[in-house]
Amino acid sequence: MKILVTGGAGFIGSHYVRTLAAEGRAAVTVLDKLTYAGNLANLDPVLDRIRFVHGDICDADLVGPLVAEHDTVVHFAAESHVDRSILSAAEFVRTNVGGTQTLLDAALRSGLGTFVHVSTDEVYGSIAEGSWPETDPLRPNSPYAASKAAADLLALSYHRTHGLDVRVTRCSNNYGHHHFPEKVIPLFITNLLDGVKVPLYGDGLNVRDWLHIDDHVQGIELVRQAGRPGEVYNIGGGTELSNRELTARLLAACGAGWDMVEFVEDRKGHDRRYSVDCSKIMEELGYRPRKDFDTGLAETVAWYRENRSWWEPLKHRATLVPSGR
């Protein structure tokens, strides 16, 4: 089995690659542009067991021959930070929509076996109560979410129109080690470790479901190996917290008090609550989140505490903006 992983030097993609390489069941190639959030150091433990290609998923001349060499594509590569999409949406449309289309065209031409498209719960919009099943309509509210929704629909259209084996996953908020320090959990941890105040959007009552990267990778692999072509699978962690509740846990884990919190103006169009119904992947594929949130959060804080050499340079690489996803 030859698997091409796009965005495999990013947070979730690199954990997927490290997991595959550790299992040794597939020949893995990573295609990554190494933008500000892509970090080749994320792959250091497995670089001798994978092939790395530095390139852009929008480059058809590169993507075409590369996809043709593989049996499966697992597509993580995306611009993913909501705040950045609000400031400038063009790169999100180019990468998330145009890049996905370039990969799909290459997959179709080469007769690729399976195309797993990794998406997000944000495509559904906001939900006041209950949880979204995969059949709910898409109502994205940010330019980022809109670009991912467009990519989802484009990918599914290649299954319906051309018969390409496309499988879509939509995950809730991920957390864990190797997370670029602009997203809320790594931003708050690294700020608190440095004695810097953390920015909490609005009233802090926006609710998210938290999914550890171990469980996300487990879900993606179940879909890759046994999912049905043309289907969408929600992947959640089962721990819903308001941003205030999350902040309280992070403060406690870092030994800080509420005096280290600065309430800031709310994000434009900030979705109030996300919640995915995971019954489909549980019933069809046997998925269950295994990582207890308190345990996973403690492990994550410990990792950042012990790996300053990884994250400190990243806080100087990009102009970080507050995150309340």
Wavefront OBJ file of the C-alpha trace (Angstrom):
o trace
v 0.000 0.000 0.000
v 1.388 3.393 -1.060
v -0.192 6.386 0.704
v 0.303 10.048 -0.210
v -0.357 12.353 2.750
v -0.829 16.022 1.899
v -0.048 18.496 4.657
v 1.865 15.768 6.435
v 4.217 18.202 8.203
v 1.372 19.985 9.979
v -0.152 19.277 13.386
v -2.640 16.507 12.593
v -1.022 15.297 9.374
v 2.344 14.722 11.014
v 0.772 12.710 13.826
v -1.002 10.592 11.210
v 2.309 10.055 9.387
v 4.190 9.214 12.585
v 1.476 6.690 13.446
v 1.558 5.029 10.014
v 5.351 4.920 9.997
v 5.443 3.350 13.456
v 3.058 0.626 12.318
v 5.085 0.007 9.139
v 2.089 -1.190 7.156
v 2.339 1.291 4.286
v 4.872 3.186 2.200
v 4.215 6.835 3.028
v 4.985 9.946 1.002
v 4.394 13.397 2.490
v 3.643 16.381 0.261
v 3.870 19.678 2.151
v 4.527 23.276 1.149
v 6.013 24.049 4.590
v 4.086 27.265 5.083
v 4.312 28.960 8.480
v 2.361 26.145 10.214
v 4.185 23.305 8.450
v 7.266 22.100 10.281
v 9.631 19.443 8.977
v 10.817 18.901 12.559
v 7.409 17.319 13.232
v 8.573 14.408 11.074
v 12.080 14.048 12.533
v 11.295 10.734 14.286
v 10.252 9.074 11.010
v 12.116 10.902 8.228
v 14.233 7.825 7.587
v 11.085 5.753 7.013
v 9.097 8.048 4.720
v 9.575 10.044 1.532
v 9.189 13.816 1.799
v 8.286 16.053 -1.148
v 8.384 19.824 -0.692
v 5.668 21.287 -2.862
v 2.286 22.939 -3.340
v -0.969 20.992 -3.787
v -1.992 23.656 -6.337
v 0.936 22.723 -8.599
v -0.689 20.388 -11.118
v 2.624 19.484 -12.777
v 3.951 18.217 -9.446
v 0.724 16.705 -8.119
v -0.242 14.697 -11.213
v 2.770 12.335 -11.398
v 2.980 12.124 -7.608
v -0.620 11.012 -7.142
v -0.183 8.484 -9.965
v 2.525 6.713 -7.919
v 0.147 6.001 -5.021
v -2.880 3.878 -4.173
v -4.442 6.277 -1.658
v -4.418 9.984 -0.882
v -5.150 11.233 2.634
v -5.670 14.959 2.218
v -4.912 17.156 5.249
v -3.294 20.141 3.512
v -5.275 23.303 4.197
v -5.169 26.838 5.474
v -6.999 26.371 8.760
v -6.929 29.418 11.062
v -10.292 31.207 11.216
v -8.861 34.562 12.306
v -6.454 34.600 9.382
v -9.309 33.821 6.981
v -11.252 36.817 8.304
v -8.280 39.094 7.647
v -7.613 37.647 4.181
v -9.628 34.899 2.502
v -7.844 34.594 -0.845
v -5.214 32.047 0.249
v -7.927 29.914 1.863
v -9.874 29.711 -1.387
v -6.721 29.034 -3.403
v -5.419 26.240 -1.173
v -8.542 24.680 0.276
v -10.667 24.759 -2.867
v -8.199 25.037 -5.749
v -5.686 22.673 -4.178
v -8.348 20.061 -3.474
v -9.576 20.301 -7.067
v -6.018 19.822 -8.367
v -5.631 16.673 -6.266
v -9.028 15.324 -7.302
v -8.262 15.822 -10.993
v -4.961 13.986 -10.565
v -6.712 11.174 -8.676
v -9.281 10.808 -11.427
v -6.688 10.739 -14.207
v -4.525 8.180 -12.432
v -7.308 5.812 -11.372
v -6.492 6.297 -7.685
v -7.951 3.728 -5.307
v -9.166 5.895 -2.399
v -9.217 9.623 -1.630
v -9.780 10.521 2.041
v -10.645 14.198 2.439
v -10.092 15.487 5.993
v -12.515 18.283 6.866
v -13.967 20.042 9.900
v -17.156 20.367 11.926
v -17.076 24.108 11.199
v -18.696 23.491 7.810
v -22.012 22.922 9.620
v -22.084 26.424 11.120
v -23.354 26.794 14.679
v -25.852 24.691 16.626
v -27.639 25.833 19.787
v -28.552 22.362 21.033
v -28.246 18.756 19.916
v -25.589 17.532 17.485
v -25.158 17.531 13.716
v -25.519 14.257 11.828
v -23.676 14.003 8.520
v -26.934 14.627 6.643
v -27.359 18.163 7.994
v -26.961 20.970 5.440
v -23.741 22.955 5.460
v -24.025 26.528 6.785
v -20.436 27.803 7.192
v -20.031 31.210 8.784
v -16.325 32.053 8.330
v -14.306 32.271 5.111
v -12.229 29.324 6.375
v -15.296 27.166 6.999
v -16.807 28.202 3.660
v -13.645 27.170 1.815
v -13.673 23.776 3.559
v -17.382 23.287 2.810
v -16.693 24.040 -0.850
v -13.868 21.496 -0.845
v -16.135 18.881 0.795
v -18.816 19.320 -1.824
v -16.283 19.318 -4.645
v -14.747 16.070 -3.374
v -18.141 14.403 -3.017
v -19.095 15.557 -6.522
v -16.141 13.592 -7.936
v -17.634 10.476 -6.387
v -21.144 11.142 -7.651
v -20.096 12.306 -11.112
v -17.009 10.192 -11.810
v -17.280 7.289 -9.367
v -14.044 8.231 -7.579
v -13.775 6.552 -4.170
v -13.968 9.671 -2.005
v -14.489 9.490 1.774
v -14.909 12.649 3.859
v -14.202 13.042 7.576
v -15.384 16.013 9.659
v -13.647 16.367 13.009
v -14.259 18.469 16.083
v -11.538 20.641 17.671
v -8.229 18.783 17.919
v -5.675 19.140 20.685
v -2.369 17.529 21.587
v 1.378 17.905 21.090
v 3.071 19.534 18.076
v 0.176 22.009 17.671
v 1.269 25.334 16.148
v 1.023 27.981 18.910
v -1.645 30.210 17.422
v -4.603 27.901 18.163
v -6.275 28.342 21.525
v -4.822 25.470 23.604
v -1.147 25.776 22.564
v -1.393 29.582 22.549
v -2.740 29.655 26.090
v -0.258 27.048 27.364
v 2.799 28.736 25.866
v 1.677 32.197 26.983
v 1.082 30.994 30.537
v 4.434 29.200 30.638
v 6.028 32.534 29.689
v 3.977 34.529 32.213
v 2.024 36.286 29.447
v -1.720 36.952 29.683
v -4.076 34.898 27.518
v -6.802 36.444 25.296
v -10.342 35.138 25.833
v -12.910 36.147 23.218
v -16.182 37.813 24.210
v -17.963 36.296 27.187
v -16.021 33.021 26.834
v -19.178 30.938 26.568
v -18.601 29.585 23.057
v -18.675 25.770 23.243
v -16.438 23.282 21.440
v -16.071 19.490 21.478
v -12.445 18.464 22.060
v -10.795 15.570 20.224
v -7.296 14.288 20.978
v -5.104 13.736 17.920
v -4.698 10.038 18.847
v -8.454 9.579 18.541
v -8.655 11.638 15.353
v -5.988 9.485 13.708
v -7.824 6.371 14.875
v -11.013 7.643 13.208
v -9.293 8.567 9.946
v -7.686 5.134 9.720
v -11.038 3.416 10.274
v -12.522 5.471 7.451
v -9.550 4.848 5.160
v -9.602 1.111 5.731
v -13.322 0.357 6.021
v -15.367 3.450 5.216
v -17.863 3.498 2.371
v -17.126 5.428 -0.838
v -19.094 8.651 -1.143
v -19.833 8.846 2.586
v -19.151 11.474 5.246
v -18.086 10.495 8.780
v -18.124 12.815 11.800
v -15.299 12.268 14.304
v -15.713 13.771 17.786
v -14.015 13.542 21.153
v -17.057 13.618 23.414
v -15.889 16.457 25.693
v -17.858 19.682 25.235
v -16.489 22.694 27.100
v -17.119 26.414 26.978
v -14.009 28.486 26.377
v -14.307 29.698 29.981
v -14.272 26.100 31.226
v -11.319 25.271 29.002
v -9.465 28.362 30.209
v -10.057 27.379 33.846
v -8.517 23.957 33.228
v -5.523 25.450 31.432
v -4.951 27.994 34.196
v -5.007 25.221 36.794
v -2.676 23.025 34.750
v -0.175 25.879 34.384
v -0.460 27.102 37.968
v -1.975 30.463 37.023
v -5.011 32.472 38.120
v -7.729 34.460 36.375
v -5.578 37.579 36.656
v -3.692 36.091 33.676
v -6.800 36.294 31.458
v -7.534 39.295 29.279
v -11.051 39.457 27.824
v -10.862 40.731 24.246
v -13.390 41.795 21.628
v -15.231 38.821 20.184
v -14.333 37.478 16.774
v -16.545 38.531 13.860
v -19.219 35.907 13.162
v -17.981 33.742 16.056
v -19.905 30.448 16.038
v -21.504 29.830 19.436
v -21.402 26.052 19.623
v -20.186 23.038 17.644
v -21.310 19.471 18.323
v -21.064 16.484 15.978
v -23.158 13.316 16.141
v -20.643 10.453 15.885
v -23.142 7.582 15.909
v -22.472 6.731 12.247
v -18.731 6.056 12.610
v -19.357 4.308 15.927
v -22.006 1.971 14.555
v -20.414 1.297 11.160
v -16.700 1.254 12.009
v -16.505 0.728 15.770
v -14.953 4.105 16.565
v -14.730 5.156 20.222
v -12.680 8.068 21.631
v -10.113 6.515 23.965
v -8.248 9.506 25.396
v -9.782 10.995 28.541
v -9.710 14.787 28.196
v -8.171 15.529 31.583
v -5.406 13.008 30.919
v -4.864 14.291 27.376
v -4.736 17.918 28.492
v -2.241 17.157 31.275
v -0.045 15.295 28.764
v -0.292 18.214 26.341
v 0.718 20.807 28.939
v 3.619 18.593 30.022
v 4.786 18.240 26.400
v 4.893 22.014 25.865
v 6.619 22.484 29.204
v 9.303 19.989 28.163
v 9.679 21.075 24.526
v 10.397 24.793 24.509
v 12.986 24.236 21.800
v 10.164 23.182 19.475
v 7.673 25.982 20.085
v 9.731 29.020 21.015
v 11.095 29.560 17.470
v 7.560 29.211 16.070
v 6.281 32.107 18.155
v 8.816 34.279 16.328
v 8.097 32.839 12.876
v 4.588 34.240 12.483
v 2.572 37.150 13.750
v 0.245 35.321 16.088
v -3.365 36.405 16.477
v -5.762 35.444 19.301
v -7.748 32.270 18.753
v -11.112 31.291 20.128
v -12.067 28.526 17.724
l 1 2 3 4 5 6 7 8 9 10 11 12 13 14 15 16 17 18 19 20 21 22 23 24 25 26 27 28 29 30 31 32 33 34 35 36 37 38 39 40 41 42 43 44 45 46 47 48 49 50 51 52 53 54 55 56 57 58 59 60 61 62 63 64 65 66 67 68 69 70 71 72 73 74 75 76 77 78 79 80 81 82 83 84 85 86 87 88 89 90 91 92 93 94 95 96 97 98 99 100 101 102 103 104 105 106 107 108 109 110 111 112 113 114 115 116 117 118 119 120 121 122 123 124 125 126 127 128 129 130 131 132 133 134 135 136 137 138 139 140 141 142 143 144 145 146 147 148 149 150 151 152 153 154 155 156 157 158 159 160 161 162 163 164 165 166 167 168 169 170 171 172 173 174 175 176 177 178 179 180 181 182 183 184 185 186 187 188 189 190 191 192 193 194 195 196 197 198 199 200 201 202 203 204 205 206 207 208 209 210 211 212 213 214 215 216 217 218 219 220 221 222 223 224 225 226 227 228 229 230 231 232 233 234 235 236 237 238 239 240 241 242 243 244 245 246 247 248 249 250 251 252 253 254 255 256 257 258 259 260 261 262 263 264 265 266 267 268 269 270 271 272 273 274 275 276 277 278 279 280 281 282 283 284 285 286 287 288 289 290 291 292 293 294 295 296 297 298 299 300 301 302 303 304 305 306 307 308 309 310 311 312 313 314 315 316 317 318 319 320 321 322 323 324 325
